Amino acid sequence: MASVKLDIEEMSRFALRLDATAKDCRDKNRQIHAEFMHLKEVWRDRKFSEFSKVFEETARELNEFQRDCEIFAQYLRQHVALARKVQDTRFG
């Protein structure tokens, strides 16, 4: 049977970092989106149209990254809980 070596505390810390990163992305995305909506009112030329497309695409990618951070943080937390349970059972 293959063994797996885990640093439970490091996994837990990384899950927290992923959560913090997701929150930062969410907060910054809201802030920049509000600023972008204001910018729409004052910048009206061809370059804005080009920028708008890039902005929207980047915003979608950042939203995906945020969701991925949340998903993998949850995954790590579940595995940390399972590893702790196994550890407690073996060495309890």
MIDOSE-1310 file (N, C-alpha, C; in nm, 2 decimals, decimal comma, always signed):
residues 92
masv	+0,08/-0,12/+0,00/+0,00/+0,00/+0,00/+0,09/+0,12/+0,00; +0,06/+0,22/-0,09/+0,14/+0,34/-0,10/+0,11/+0,43/+0,02; +0,21/+0,50/+0,07/+0,18/+0,59/+0,18/+0,19/+0,74/+0,12; +0,12/+0,82/+0,19/+0,12/+0,96/+0,15/+0,17/+1,04/+0,26
kldi	+0,26/+1,13/+0,24/+0,31/+1,22/+0,34/+0,25/+1,36/+0,33; +0,18/+1,40/+0,43/+0,11/+1,53/+0,43/+0,16/+1,62/+0,54; +0,17/+1,75/+0,51/+0,20/+1,85/+0,61/+0,06/+1,91/+0,63; -0,01/+1,86/+0,73/-0,14/+1,91/+0,76/-0,15/+2,06/+0,79
eems	-0,06/+2,11/+0,86/-0,06/+2,25/+0,90/-0,03/+2,34/+0,78; +0,06/+2,29/+0,69/+0,09/+2,37/+0,57/-0,03/+2,37/+0,48; -0,10/+2,26/+0,47/-0,22/+2,25/+0,38/-0,33/+2,34/+0,44; -0,34/+2,34/+0,57/-0,44/+2,43/+0,63/-0,41/+2,58/+0,61
rfal	-0,28/+2,61/+0,63/-0,24/+2,75/+0,60/-0,26/+2,79/+0,46; -0,24/+2,70/+0,36/-0,26/+2,73/+0,22/-0,40/+2,75/+0,19; -0,49/+2,67/+0,25/-0,63/+2,69/+0,23/-0,68/+2,83/+0,28; -0,62/+2,87/+0,39/-0,65/+3,00/+0,44/-0,61/+3,11/+0,34
rlda	-0,49/+3,09/+0,29/-0,44/+3,19/+0,19/-0,52/+3,19/+0,06; -0,57/+3,07/+0,02/-0,66/+3,07/-0,09/-0,79/+3,14/-0,06; -0,84/+3,12/+0,06/-0,97/+3,20/+0,10/-0,94/+3,35/+0,10; -0,83/+3,39/+0,15/-0,80/+3,53/+0,16/-0,78/+3,59/+0,01
takd	-0,72/+3,51/-0,07/-0,70/+3,55/-0,21/-0,83/+3,57/-0,28; -0,92/+3,47/-0,26/-1,05/+3,48/-0,32/-1,13/+3,60/-0,27; -1,12/+3,63/-0,14/-1,19/+3,75/-0,09/-1,13/+3,87/-0,15; -1,00/+3,88/-0,15/-0,93/+4,00/-0,21/-0,97/+4,02/-0,36
crdk	-0,98/+3,91/-0,43/-1,02/+3,92/-0,57/-1,17/+3,97/-0,58; -1,25/+3,91/-0,50/-1,39/+3,95/-0,50/-1,41/+4,10/-0,47; -1,34/+4,15/-0,36/-1,34/+4,29/-0,32/-1,29/+4,38/-0,43; -1,17/+4,35/-0,48/-1,11/+4,43/-0,58/-1,19/+4,43/-0,71
nrqi	-1,25/+4,32/-0,74/-1,33/+4,31/-0,86/-1,45/+4,40/-0,85; -1,52/+4,40/-0,73/-1,63/+4,49/-0,71/-1,59/+4,64/-0,72; -1,48/+4,67/-0,66/-1,43/+4,81/-0,66/-1,39/+4,85/-0,81; -1,32/+4,77/-0,88/-1,28/+4,81/-1,01/-1,40/+4,81/-1,11
haef	-1,49/+4,72/-1,09/-1,61/+4,73/-1,17/-1,69/+4,85/-1,15; -1,70/+4,90/-1,03/-1,77/+5,03/-1,00/-1,70/+5,14/-1,07; -1,57/+5,14/-1,06/-1,49/+5,25/-1,13/-1,50/+5,24/-1,28; -1,51/+5,12/-1,33/-1,53/+5,10/-1,47/-1,66/+5,15/-1,52
mhlk	-1,77/+5,13/-1,44/-1,90/+5,18/-1,48/-1,90/+5,33/-1,48; -1,83/+5,39/-1,39/-1,81/+5,54/-1,39/-1,74/+5,58/-1,52; -1,63/+5,51/-1,55/-1,55/+5,54/-1,66/-1,63/+5,54/-1,79; -1,72/+5,45/-1,80/-1,81/+5,44/-1,92/-1,88/+5,57/-1,95
evwr	-1,91/+5,64/-1,84/-1,98/+5,77/-1,86/-1,89/+5,88/-1,91; -1,76/+5,87/-1,90/-1,68/+5,98/-1,94/-1,58/+5,95/-2,05; -1,57/+5,82/-2,09/-1,47/+5,78/-2,19/-1,55/+5,72/-2,30; -1,56/+5,79/-2,42/-1,65/+5,74/-2,52/-1,58/+5,75/-2,66
drkf	-1,49/+5,66/-2,68/-1,43/+5,65/-2,82/-1,40/+5,51/-2,85; -1,33/+5,49/-2,97/-1,31/+5,36/-3,01/-1,22/+5,28/-2,92; -1,12/+5,35/-2,86/-1,03/+5,28/-2,77/-1,10/+5,23/-2,64; -1,20/+5,30/-2,60/-1,28/+5,25/-2,49/-1,35/+5,12/-2,52
sefs	-1,40/+5,11/-2,64/-1,46/+4,99/-2,69/-1,36/+4,87/-2,68; -1,24/+4,90/-2,73/-1,14/+4,80/-2,73/-1,10/+4,76/-2,58; -1,09/+4,86/-2,50/-1,06/+4,84/-2,36/-1,17/+4,76/-2,29; -1,29/+4,80/-2,32/-1,41/+4,74/-2,26/-1,41/+4,59/-2,28
kvfe	-1,37/+4,54/-2,40/-1,37/+4,40/-2,43/-1,26/+4,33/-2,35; -1,15/+4,39/-2,34/-1,04/+4,33/-2,26/-1,07/+4,33/-2,12; -1,13/+4,44/-2,07/-1,17/+4,45/-1,93/-1,27/+4,34/-1,89; -1,37/+4,32/-1,97/-1,48/+4,22/-1,95/-1,42/+4,08/-1,95
etar	-1,33/+4,05/-2,05/-1,27/+3,92/-2,05/-1,18/+3,89/-1,93; -1,10/+3,99/-1,89/-1,02/+3,98/-1,78/-1,10/+3,96/-1,65; -1,21/+4,03/-1,64/-1,30/+4,02/-1,52/-1,35/+3,88/-1,51; -1,39/+3,82/-1,62/-1,44/+3,68/-1,62/-1,33/+3,59/-1,58
elne	-1,21/+3,61/-1,63/-1,10/+3,52/-1,59/-1,07/+3,53/-1,44; -1,08/+3,65/-1,39/-1,05/+3,67/-1,25/-1,16/+3,61/-1,16; -1,29/+3,62/-1,21/-1,40/+3,55/-1,14/-1,38/+3,40/-1,14; -1,33/+3,34/-1,25/-1,30/+3,20/-1,25/-1,19/+3,16/-1,15
fqrd	-1,08/+3,25/-1,15/-0,97/+3,23/-1,06/-1,02/+3,23/-0,91; -1,11/+3,33/-0,88/-1,17/+3,34/-0,75/-1,24/+3,21/-0,71; -1,33/+3,17/-0,80/-1,40/+3,04/-0,78/-1,31/+2,92/-0,76; -1,21/+2,92/-0,84/-1,11/+2,81/-0,83/-1,04/+2,81/-0,69
ceif	-1,01/+2,93/-0,65/-0,95/+2,94/-0,51/-1,04/+2,89/-0,41; -1,17/+2,93/-0,42/-1,27/+2,88/-0,32/-1,28/+2,73/-0,32; -1,29/+2,68/-0,44/-1,31/+2,53/-0,46/-1,19/+2,45/-0,40; -1,07/+2,50/-0,44/-0,95/+2,43/-0,39/-0,93/+2,45/-0,24
aqyl	-0,96/+2,56/-0,19/-0,95/+2,58/-0,04/-1,05/+2,49/+0,03; -1,17/+2,47/-0,02/-1,26/+2,37/+0,04/-1,21/+2,23/+0,03; -1,15/+2,20/-0,09/-1,09/+2,07/-0,11/-0,98/+2,04/+0,00; -0,89/+2,14/+0,02/-0,79/+2,12/+0,11/-0,84/+2,11/+0,25
rqhv	-0,94/+2,19/+0,29/-1,00/+2,18/+0,43/-1,06/+2,04/+0,45; -1,12/+1,99/+0,35/-1,18/+1,86/+0,37/-1,07/+1,75/+0,39; -0,96/+1,76/+0,31/-0,85/+1,67/+0,33/-0,78/+1,69/+0,46; -0,77/+1,81/+0,50/-0,70/+1,84/+0,63/-0,79/+1,77/+0,74
alar	-0,92/+1,79/+0,73/-1,01/+1,73/+0,83/-0,99/+1,58/+0,83; -0,99/+1,52/+0,71/-0,98/+1,37/+0,70/-0,84/+1,33/+0,76; -0,73/+1,40/+0,72/-0,60/+1,37/+0,77/-0,59/+1,38/+0,92; -0,65/+1,48/+0,98/-0,65/+1,49/+1,12/-0,73/+1,38/+1,19
kvqd	-0,84/+1,34/+1,13/-0,92/+1,23/+1,18/-0,83/+1,10/+1,18; -0,77/+1,07/+1,07/-0,68/+0,95/+1,06/-0,57/+0,96/+1,16; -0,51/+1,08/+1,17/-0,40/+1,10/+1,27/-0,45/+1,07/+1,41; -0,57/+1,13/+1,44/-0,62/+1,11/+1,58/-0,65/+0,96/+1,60
trfg	-0,70/+0,89/+1,50/-0,73/+0,75/+1,51/-0,61/+0,67/+1,54; -0,50/+0,70/+1,46/-0,38/+0,62/+1,47/-0,30/+0,65/+1,60; -0,29/+0,78/+1,63/-0,20/+0,83/+1,74/-0,28/+0,88/+1,86; -0,41/+0,88/+1,85/-0,50/+0,94/+1,94/-0,47/+0,92/+2,08
